[in-house]
């Protein structure tokens, strides 16, 4: 699977049912020493609209439980 195949999958938190938007709207946080992904940085929507603010929620990469056909399920206490 390519990263471009993941872009339009919806991110959903299993522990609280929150939807965090699509992976394409997120950033990836890398560990430069190991070259591995550390976390997903998903935009934090504080109101009805999000106008490019710099507020992000950090979802650790090890919280990803399942990558399905249309959805990415994470289990994080946020």
Backbone bond lengths (Angstrom), bond angles and torsions (degrees), N, CA, C in turn:
res aa  C-N    CA-C-N  psi(-1)  N-CA   C-N-CA  omega(-1)  CA-C   N-CA-C  phi
1 X - - - 1.447 - - 1.525 108.18 -
2 X 1.300 115.45 136.39 1.464 121.52 179.06 1.523 110.18 -94.89
3 X 1.310 115.67 157.56 1.460 120.89 177.89 1.531 110.47 -59.66
4 X 1.318 117.32 -36.31 1.471 120.00 178.97 1.529 111.53 -63.53
5 X 1.335 118.20 -27.03 1.466 121.73 176.98 1.525 111.49 -71.57
6 X 1.318 117.44 -23.20 1.458 122.21 -178.65 1.525 113.44 -84.91
7 X 1.322 116.84 -20.23 1.464 122.54 -169.30 1.505 116.88 -51.43
8 X 1.323 118.40 -38.72 1.457 120.12 -174.50 1.520 113.38 -101.95
9 X 1.310 116.41 15.18 1.464 120.08 175.65 1.533 109.15 -81.13
10 X 1.321 115.88 138.62 1.463 122.94 179.20 1.523 109.23 -79.03
11 X 1.340 117.74 138.51 1.464 122.73 177.37 1.523 108.02 -98.84
12 X 1.349 116.78 123.74 1.461 122.37 -178.27 1.522 108.66 -129.65
13 X 1.345 115.06 136.52 1.457 121.20 179.17 1.529 109.37 -90.83
14 X 1.311 117.13 121.52 1.459 123.32 -178.79 1.527 111.83 -66.08
15 X 1.333 118.22 -35.42 1.458 120.53 -173.48 1.529 114.01 -74.20
16 X 1.345 117.79 -28.82 1.469 118.39 -179.09 1.527 113.84 -130.42
17 X 1.328 118.20 -0.49 1.453 121.96 177.24 1.517 115.69 76.69
18 X 1.333 117.97 4.71 1.463 121.16 -179.20 1.523 111.17 -69.15
19 X 1.321 114.26 143.33 1.460 121.29 174.01 1.520 107.44 -103.30
20 X 1.327 116.49 132.48 1.463 121.61 -176.83 1.518 113.41 -109.80
21 X 1.327 117.43 14.39 1.460 120.17 -179.86 1.516 111.18 88.43
22 X 1.307 115.34 -165.12 1.457 121.47 -177.51 1.516 110.83 -93.55
23 X 1.313 114.73 154.71 1.460 119.99 179.18 1.524 110.94 -59.91
24 X 1.333 117.68 -31.97 1.466 121.57 179.75 1.527 112.31 -61.60
25 X 1.333 117.53 -23.12 1.465 122.07 179.03 1.519 112.67 -87.14
26 X 1.320 116.74 -4.19 1.460 122.49 -174.93 1.527 111.44 -100.60
27 X 1.314 114.35 169.61 1.460 122.30 173.49 1.520 107.96 -115.35
28 X 1.314 116.73 156.90 1.462 121.56 175.40 1.521 108.71 -108.56
29 X 1.314 116.69 134.39 1.458 122.67 177.51 1.521 107.78 -102.43
30 X 1.335 117.38 118.69 1.456 122.69 -176.82 1.526 111.66 -103.56
31 X 1.330 115.63 149.72 1.456 122.46 169.26 1.526 105.92 -92.07
32 X 1.331 118.25 109.57 1.465 120.19 -174.84 1.530 113.83 -65.56
33 X 1.310 117.57 -26.11 1.470 119.95 -179.80 1.522 112.07 -73.43
34 X 1.342 116.06 -41.93 1.453 120.09 -176.94 1.523 112.99 -96.92
35 X 1.338 117.33 -16.23 1.449 120.98 -178.71 1.516 113.00 70.45
36 X 1.334 116.39 26.12 1.459 121.30 -178.87 1.523 110.09 -112.95
37 X 1.334 115.18 155.91 1.463 120.61 175.89 1.521 108.30 -76.12
38 X 1.330 116.62 127.83 1.464 121.47 178.67 1.516 112.35 -93.66
39 X 1.343 116.95 -38.33 1.459 119.56 -173.90 1.519 111.16 -161.38
40 X 1.310 113.94 161.31 1.463 121.82 168.46 1.518 107.11 -97.74
41 X 1.307 117.11 135.04 1.456 122.16 174.82 1.519 106.44 -107.99
42 X 1.327 115.88 105.21 1.462 120.82 -177.35 1.516 109.19 -101.78
43 X 1.343 117.15 141.00 1.469 119.85 179.98 1.520 110.66 -60.33
44 X 1.314 114.87 136.58 1.461 120.86 177.50 1.519 107.83 -93.35
45 X 1.326 116.69 112.12 1.452 121.99 -179.55 1.521 108.26 -87.04
46 X 1.325 116.34 111.37 1.460 120.49 -178.04 1.523 111.95 -94.89
47 X 1.299 116.96 -15.66 1.464 121.36 178.92 1.511 109.37 -140.25
48 X 1.293 115.38 -159.64 1.457 119.39 -179.01 1.525 111.82 -73.16
49 X 1.321 117.41 -32.89 1.457 121.42 -179.06 1.514 109.64 -121.10
50 X 1.321 114.79 154.30 1.463 121.28 178.81 1.522 107.38 -125.60
51 X 1.315 117.20 115.27 1.449 121.11 -174.59 1.526 111.62 -107.60
52 X 1.319 117.27 54.30 1.455 120.62 172.67 1.510 114.50 71.09
53 X 1.324 118.29 26.83 1.456 120.43 176.72 1.517 110.88 -67.25
54 X 1.293 117.04 172.13 1.462 120.16 -175.49 1.523 112.21 -104.34
55 X 1.325 118.27 19.24 1.454 121.26 179.78 1.529 109.77 -88.23
56 X 1.333 115.86 122.60 1.454 121.59 -179.39 1.522 110.38 -130.23
57 X 1.317 115.54 146.64 1.462 121.68 168.81 1.517 107.20 -95.81
58 X 1.308 116.56 139.09 1.463 120.82 -179.61 1.527 109.22 -101.72
59 X 1.322 115.98 117.13 1.459 122.30 177.53 1.527 107.78 -107.68
60 X 1.338 118.29 109.42 1.465 120.33 -179.36 1.537 111.76 -56.02
61 X 1.308 115.99 139.95 1.461 121.68 -177.30 1.528 111.64 -57.80
62 X 1.326 117.70 -33.57 1.465 119.87 -178.85 1.527 112.31 -73.80
63 X 1.338 118.28 -4.22 1.469 121.93 175.65 1.524 112.10 -83.51
64 X 1.332 117.24 -9.66 1.465 119.69 178.08 1.517 108.12 -71.94
65 X 1.336 115.34 121.77 1.462 121.05 -177.27 1.520 112.20 -99.95
66 X 1.329 117.01 -34.58 1.460 119.76 -176.37 1.515 109.80 -156.74
67 X 1.317 116.17 136.72 1.458 122.35 171.86 1.513 106.02 -112.65
68 X 1.338 115.14 107.88 1.454 120.99 -177.66 1.515 111.45 -98.08
69 X 1.316 115.75 -169.29 1.461 121.29 -177.70 1.535 111.91 -67.81
70 X 1.345 117.00 -35.98 1.468 120.71 -177.81 1.517 114.47 -122.98
71 X 1.323 118.15 -4.34 1.460 120.68 -168.18 1.534 110.36 -144.77
72 X 1.330 115.13 150.52 1.461 122.58 171.32 1.520 106.16 -116.11
73 X 1.321 116.80 120.13 1.461 121.46 -178.47 1.519 109.08 -100.27
74 X 1.331 115.40 125.69 1.457 121.88 175.41 1.529 107.88 -116.70
75 X 1.324 116.49 157.07 1.458 121.80 176.19 1.519 107.47 -129.36
76 X 1.345 115.47 91.81 1.456 121.35 -176.61 1.518 110.25 -133.67
77 X 1.315 117.04 137.10 1.459 122.33 175.58 1.511 110.05 -86.64
78 X 1.320 115.43 89.52 1.472 120.63 -178.98 1.512 108.06 -120.63
